[in-house]
Amino acid sequence: MGQLKRRDFIAAAAGLAACGAEPETEQRIPSFLAGYEDLYRLDPRLATKKWFDEARFGLFMHYGVYSQLAHGEWVQLREKIPVSQYAKLADTFDPSGFDAEAICDWAAACGMKYVNMTARHHDSFCLFRTNESGFNSVAATGRDLVGELATACEKKGLGLCLYYSYALDWKHPHFFSRQASLQGDVSWDAARPDYAEEQAEYLYEKEEDFTKYLIFVHAQMREILHRYHPAVLWLDPIMGYYSRPDLFPVSLTYDIIREADPGVLICFKQGANGDEDFTAPEREPRAHQNGGAVGRLAWEKNKDKKVEICDTMQPRVWGYDERNDGDHRTVDDVLAMLEHVDGIGGNLLLNTGPLPDGSIHPTDLDRLLEVGKRLG
């Protein structure tokens, strides 16, 4: 782990038991596992795996303060928006069109069995209630969007899956620097935007500083798992790990996740250490093309597991980008994706980028409803 000591991570993680939400004394069997109750009582994780193996089709939603700029979810990095300026987007964030029950009804009508939303993306804005950061939807609007979605999924019998940006954060002061991301065997330049001027908010100087970031993410994971009990904790971006695998105590992170919720499945794209429950490559089942030796080894360990192909209704961008209007996937495109995924025995996780107010793009709304009709 380079200069970082594993015992330091263990000691830091051990202090997190009192952080975040308190675990429930007995977790109720979630509604999406109807029919798996007996197995759940014996082995919650196996029950969730069995359900996921049969789920086939899920909805992905990339939504956050970046949606207001309508240039995709990587806009802070690509347009080099200063940290302090970007933070002001929380002041104008207005999810008035986000209706969790309506979204779940629509997803079910489209033939989907689960919903995955970005609880926290790379910009660090959280759509859930958290004690670890003031940069969140509750502080900005009074609304816990993840909580609303969790309630709606439980009511409608859909699986709740939550995306969490574990290996990248453009806001946290102690995420590793752009320079540090270029020091490993894998070239990756996305750890920080390539700002012309130094950002006063960034305090990372040495590898030991990264421990402070890990304490933060581990605490947030406990909050998410104790409060919302998702079927899947879906980690990203894998290139953050492949660029500096020495900085991430992945096995410890997975232990923390499974201790917090024994029924949850862990996904980290193509995989990190082989202890993931399934893989979720973008568009094709293969090792990450830029992942180097670490990526190739991870894929070898995971390639025979269940695969979830994630793809987009927009040409390539995941968060809403107005420049893609008029160029969204057609009904036939989506049916072809499903046929392809069926052929490899996988699931399709299909993304829509909600509009700035949190409502579903009308093109995607109509086309995916037609997909549901054709699926019968």
Secondary structure as the mmCIF struct_conf table of DSSP 4:
data_model
#
loop_
_struct_conf.conf_type_id
_struct_conf.id
_struct_conf.beg_label_comp_id
_struct_conf.beg_label_asym_id
_struct_conf.beg_label_seq_id
_struct_conf.end_label_comp_id
_struct_conf.end_label_asym_id
_struct_conf.end_label_seq_id
TURN_TY1_P TURN_TY1_P1 GLY A 2 GLN A 3
HELX_RH_AL_P HELX_RH_AL_P1 ARG A 6 ALA A 14
TURN_TY1_P TURN_TY1_P2 GLY A 15 ALA A 18
BEND BEND1 CYS A 19 ALA A 21
HELX_LH_PP_P HELX_LH_PP_P1 GLU A 22 GLU A 24
BEND BEND2 THR A 25 GLU A 26
HELX_LH_PP_P HELX_LH_PP_P2 GLN A 27 PRO A 30
HELX_RH_3T_P HELX_RH_3T_P1 SER A 31 LEU A 33
TURN_TY1_P TURN_TY1_P3 ALA A 34 GLY A 35
HELX_RH_AL_P HELX_RH_AL_P2 GLU A 37 LEU A 42
HELX_RH_AL_P HELX_RH_AL_P3 PRO A 44 ALA A 55
STRN STRN1 PHE A 57 MET A 61
BEND BEND3 GLY A 64 GLY A 64
HELX_RH_3T_P HELX_RH_3T_P2 VAL A 65 LEU A 69
TURN_TY1_P TURN_TY1_P4 ALA A 70 ALA A 70
STRN STRN2 HIS A 71 HIS A 71
TURN_TY1_P TURN_TY1_P5 GLU A 73 TRP A 74
HELX_RH_AL_P HELX_RH_AL_P4 VAL A 75 ARG A 78
TURN_TY1_P TURN_TY1_P6 GLU A 79 LYS A 80
HELX_RH_AL_P HELX_RH_AL_P5 VAL A 83 ALA A 87
TURN_TY1_P TURN_TY1_P7 LYS A 88 LYS A 88
HELX_RH_AL_P HELX_RH_AL_P6 LEU A 89 THR A 92
TURN_TY1_P TURN_TY1_P8 SER A 96 GLY A 97
HELX_RH_AL_P HELX_RH_AL_P7 ALA A 100 ALA A 109
TURN_TY1_P TURN_TY1_P9 CYS A 110 GLY A 111
STRN STRN3 TYR A 114 ARG A 120
TURN_TY1_P TURN_TY1_P10 HIS A 122 ASP A 123
STRN STRN4 CYS A 126 CYS A 126
BEND BEND4 LEU A 127 PHE A 128
BEND BEND5 ASN A 131 GLU A 132
BEND BEND6 GLY A 134 GLY A 134
STRN STRN5 ASN A 136 ASN A 136
HELX_RH_AL_P HELX_RH_AL_P8 SER A 137 THR A 141
BEND BEND7 GLY A 142 GLY A 142
HELX_RH_AL_P HELX_RH_AL_P9 LEU A 145 LYS A 156
TURN_TY1_P TURN_TY1_P11 GLY A 157 GLY A 157
HELX_LH_PP_P HELX_LH_PP_P3 LEU A 158 LEU A 158
STRN STRN6 GLY A 159 SER A 165
BEND BEND8 ALA A 167 ALA A 167
BEND BEND9 TRP A 170 LYS A 171
TURN_TY1_P TURN_TY1_P12 PRO A 173 HIS A 174
BEND BEND10 PHE A 175 PHE A 175
HELX_LH_PP_P HELX_LH_PP_P4 PHE A 176 SER A 177
HELX_RH_AL_P HELX_RH_AL_P10 ARG A 178 SER A 181
TURN_TY1_P TURN_TY1_P13 LEU A 182 LEU A 182
BEND BEND11 GLN A 183 VAL A 186
BEND BEND12 ALA A 191 ARG A 192
BEND BEND13 ALA A 196 GLU A 197
TURN_TY1_P TURN_TY1_P14 ALA A 200 GLU A 201
BEND BEND14 LYS A 206 LYS A 206
HELX_RH_3T_P HELX_RH_3T_P3 GLU A 207 ASP A 209
HELX_RH_AL_P HELX_RH_AL_P11 PHE A 210 TYR A 228
BEND BEND15 ALA A 231 ALA A 231
STRN STRN7 VAL A 232 ASP A 236
HELX_RH_AL_P HELX_RH_AL_P12 ILE A 238 SER A 243
HELX_RH_3T_P HELX_RH_3T_P4 PRO A 245 LEU A 247
HELX_RH_AL_P HELX_RH_AL_P13 VAL A 250 ALA A 260
TURN_TY1_P TURN_TY1_P15 PRO A 262 GLY A 263
STRN STRN8 LEU A 265 CYS A 267
TURN_TY1_P TURN_TY1_P16 LYS A 269 GLN A 270
BEND BEND16 ALA A 272 GLY A 274
BEND BEND17 ASP A 277 ASP A 277
STRN STRN9 PHE A 278 THR A 279
STRN STRN10 GLU A 282 GLU A 282
BEND BEND18 ARG A 283 ARG A 286
TURN_TY1_P TURN_TY1_P17 GLN A 289 ASN A 290
HELX_RH_AL_P HELX_RH_AL_P14 GLY A 292 ASN A 302
TURN_TY1_P TURN_TY1_P18 LYS A 303 ASP A 304
BEND BEND19 LYS A 305 LYS A 305
STRN STRN11 VAL A 307 VAL A 307
STRN STRN12 GLU A 308 THR A 312
BEND BEND20 MET A 313 ARG A 316
BEND BEND21 TRP A 318 GLY A 319
STRN STRN13 ASP A 321 ASP A 321
HELX_RH_3T_P HELX_RH_3T_P5 GLU A 322 ASN A 324
TURN_TY1_P TURN_TY1_P19 ASP A 325 GLY A 326
HELX_LH_PP_P HELX_LH_PP_P5 HIS A 328 THR A 330
HELX_RH_AL_P HELX_RH_AL_P15 VAL A 331 GLY A 343
TURN_TY1_P TURN_TY1_P20 ILE A 344 GLY A 345
STRN STRN14 ASN A 347 THR A 352
TURN_TY1_P TURN_TY1_P21 PRO A 356 ASP A 357
BEND BEND22 GLY A 358 GLY A 358
HELX_LH_PP_P HELX_LH_PP_P6 SER A 359 HIS A 361
HELX_RH_AL_P HELX_RH_AL_P16 PRO A 362 LEU A 375
#
